[in-house]
């Protein structure tokens, strides 16, 4: 019998993932990571109670692991720093890579477990030509979460499994109902777990109250002052609402200048970028593809992807889009795909002309 640690968030997905591990005859140990406390919509103590009820139902051992201080330092504080630097962070990537598939893997080894299973919608297999592990999109395209997992290494992919990769969300719900799991009808959060009300600026202000930039200028691309803002952490590239500027044409945030505490605005054309510079790139195979390789590139979680040519370099990968892409936001992840296979990804440094 194989021993598997199941990351249980207290939601229906991880609950069903745990049931699938138990059903195949392996020993499943449930672990809930307490990350952001009672204000979180994921991995809170309330969620831990739900996970415990599911574990009891499935006859599993269950534990709660407290990572709140580390999560504050490595995810929330970094999130705030990124916003103050004029970037648009995506903390779910760091949370998954560090906590779910680094720290939890370390804990799994303490339990004598061979792998970690989670309720992510993704798939892992081996490339028949190279023998390397591949990260692939889930069958349910609407629930696919590979965008957040591009940083996983070959060693991590060897030790993780995603039991829901071949299932749809509807099938997961139905299975939970048939098993009588307490989480069967539990709604899922669409927001960042530690921003339950969607107020990103408030999180930044709580985390870094002494570093807030204060009011500054809203300018157009030529530097003409059009208005005032109350802090660049209230804005992100592509934003249209909340600018407080009267104009004949629609204006969007096209850039954030943290050094001069400026919000730069412009029309839709100024949002489009033909090239993106992507930094700190991680390649699933362990090495970059050759220059000129083609890929579909997603620049946001809900982005369908854009065809592009890749130019990997020592410090960054340049992404040359076939057609200009709108709202390329520094700080977001750019993830590269070949069909349903994730090639890798990194962090958008800037858009280029």
Secondary structure, DSSP 8 states (H G I E B T S, - for coil): --EEEEE--SSHHHHHHHHHHHHTT-EEEEEEEE-SGGG-SSS-HHHHHHHHHHHHHHT-EEEEEE-HHHHIIIIIHHHHHHHHTT----HHHHIIIIIIIIIHHHHHHHTT-SEEEE--SEEEEE-TTT--EEEEE-SSTTT--GGG-TT--HHHHHHEEETTTT--HHHHHHHHHHHT-TTTT-----S-TT-TTS-HHHHHHHH-GGG----EEEE-TT--EEEEES-GGG--TT--TT-----SS--EEEEEETTTTEEEEE-GGGGEEEEEEEEEEEETTSS---TT-EEEEESSTT---EEEEEEE-SSEEEEEEEEEEE---TTSEEEEEETTEEEEEEEEEEEE-
